[in-house]
Each structure stands twice: as C-alpha cells, then as structure tokens.
Amino acid sequence: QVQLVESGGGLVQAGGSLRLSCAASGSIFSIDTMAWYRQAPGKQRELVAIISSGGSTNYADSVKGRFTISRDNAKNTVYLQMNSLKPEDTAVYYCNGNIQIHYGIWSNYWGQGTQVTVSS
C-alpha cells in the first residue's frame, strides 16, 4: 500500500526555520499534485502550500514569502521549507498526495502528521 510519512517537525523559537519532508512509498506509478496542510488546535485543517507535478506552486496568504514547497520526483518526496516562523504557525502539518497506484487508478493519501511548535 502507499504510505506518506512526514518528518522534520519539532520545537523552534520564533524567527527560526524548519524543513519538513514527506516521503511516499509503496506501489507508486506516479504522483500528481502534492500539498501541505496544517491544523492548529480548535481550527479547521487548512491548505498551506501545493505543488503540481510540473512544479507550479500556490501558497496560503499567511505563509507567502516565508514558506517554500518543493519536490524531488526521483525520491517521491515533497518538502516544506519554513522560515521566519511565528507562533501562529504552530500546528500539526500533514502532507497530501494524489498518487497513481496502477494503470489509470489514482487515489488520494494523507500522512500521519508532524507537530511544529513555535515558541515566543
């Protein structure tokens, strides 16, 4: 089965940086769009950044200029570089991918999430 595993979360002071990684493994033919979402306590899960198979990106207004999404297709991995972190960035971050697992068969997958905590 396909699995997405996030890593790189942790505790960081405001103004610091973290890089999140999400590696896809399993029966993968190809990966289309990949994205990072986050969910803070008491809030809905929100889209943070998204990247197409061709490398086109979009970001939530709250992270533009601070976060960068990228992907390494050879490694089936998507990254989120987070700079100038703010306490309001504190959340569980999840990766999401639309993945082809067989001829003409695509499914959407979620990672288990990684905690990012930004202190004041």
C-alpha positions as CSV (number, residue, x, y, z in Angstrom):
1,Q,0.0,0.0,0.0
2,V,1.0,3.6,-0.4
3,Q,2.2,5.4,2.6
4,L,3.2,9.1,3.2
5,V,5.5,9.7,6.1
6,E,6.2,13.2,7.4
7,S,9.3,14.2,9.3
8,G,11.2,17.3,10.4
9,G,8.8,18.8,12.8
10,G,9.8,20.0,16.2
11,L,10.1,22.9,18.6
12,V,11.7,26.1,17.4
13,Q,11.8,29.7,18.5
14,A,10.0,32.5,16.7
15,G,12.1,33.6,13.7
16,G,13.7,30.2,13.3
17,S,13.4,27.7,10.5
18,L,12.4,24.1,9.9
19,R,12.3,21.9,6.9
20,L,9.5,19.3,6.7
21,S,9.8,16.3,4.5
22,C,7.2,13.9,3.3
23,A,8.3,10.6,1.6
24,A,5.9,8.5,-0.3
25,S,6.5,4.7,-0.5
26,G,4.7,1.6,-1.7
27,S,3.1,0.8,-5.0
28,I,3.5,4.1,-6.9
29,F,3.4,4.6,-10.6
30,S,3.4,8.4,-10.5
31,I,2.5,11.3,-8.2
32,D,0.4,14.3,-9.4
33,T,-0.3,17.2,-7.1
34,M,1.2,17.2,-3.6
35,A,0.4,19.6,-0.8
36,W,1.0,20.6,2.8
37,Y,-1.9,21.2,5.1
38,R,-1.9,22.2,8.8
39,Q,-4.3,22.0,11.7
40,A,-3.9,24.1,14.8
41,P,-5.9,23.3,18.0
42,G,-9.5,24.4,17.6
43,K,-9.1,25.2,14.0
44,Q,-10.0,23.6,10.7
45,R,-7.3,22.0,8.6
46,E,-6.1,24.5,6.1
47,L,-4.1,24.3,2.9
48,V,-0.6,25.7,3.4
49,A,1.1,25.1,0.0
50,I,0.5,23.0,-3.0
51,I,2.8,21.9,-5.9
52,S,1.8,20.4,-9.2
53,S,3.7,17.6,-11.0
54,G,5.2,20.3,-13.2
55,G,6.4,22.4,-10.2
56,S,3.7,25.1,-10.2
57,T,3.1,26.3,-6.6
58,N,0.5,28.1,-4.6
59,Y,0.6,29.3,-1.0
60,A,-1.7,30.4,1.7
61,D,-1.5,34.2,2.1
62,S,-0.3,33.7,5.7
63,V,2.9,31.9,4.6
64,K,3.7,33.6,1.4
65,G,7.3,34.9,1.4
66,R,8.2,32.7,4.3
67,F,7.5,29.1,3.2
68,T,8.6,27.2,0.1
69,I,7.2,24.0,-1.2
70,S,9.4,21.8,-3.4
71,R,9.6,18.2,-4.6
72,D,12.1,15.6,-5.6
73,N,10.3,13.3,-8.0
74,A,13.2,10.8,-8.1
75,K,12.7,10.4,-4.3
76,N,8.9,10.7,-4.3
77,T,9.4,13.3,-1.7
78,V,7.8,16.7,-1.1
79,Y,9.4,19.4,1.2
80,L,8.2,22.4,3.0
81,Q,10.9,24.9,3.9
82,M,9.6,27.2,6.7
83,N,11.5,30.4,7.5
84,S,10.7,33.3,9.8
85,L,8.4,31.1,11.8
86,K,5.8,32.7,14.0
87,P,3.9,31.3,17.0
88,E,0.7,31.2,14.9
89,D,2.4,28.7,12.6
90,T,2.1,26.1,15.5
91,A,0.1,23.2,14.2
92,V,0.2,19.6,13.1
93,Y,1.4,19.6,9.5
94,Y,0.1,17.0,7.1
95,C,1.2,16.1,3.6
96,N,-1.2,15.0,0.9
97,G,-0.7,13.5,-2.5
98,N,-2.7,12.4,-5.4
99,I,-1.0,9.1,-6.4
100,Q,-1.3,6.7,-9.3
101,I,-1.1,3.2,-7.9
102,H,-2.0,1.3,-11.1
103,Y,-2.9,1.9,-14.7
104,G,-5.5,4.6,-14.7
105,I,-6.1,4.3,-10.9
106,W,-5.4,7.3,-8.7
107,S,-6.0,7.7,-5.0
108,N,-5.5,10.5,-2.5
109,Y,-3.4,9.9,0.5
110,W,-2.6,11.6,3.8
111,G,0.4,11.4,6.0
112,Q,0.1,10.9,9.8
113,G,1.2,14.5,10.5
114,T,4.2,16.1,12.2
115,Q,4.0,18.6,15.1
116,V,5.5,22.0,14.6
117,T,5.6,24.2,17.7
118,V,6.9,27.8,17.6
119,S,7.6,29.5,20.9
120,S,7.6,33.2,21.6
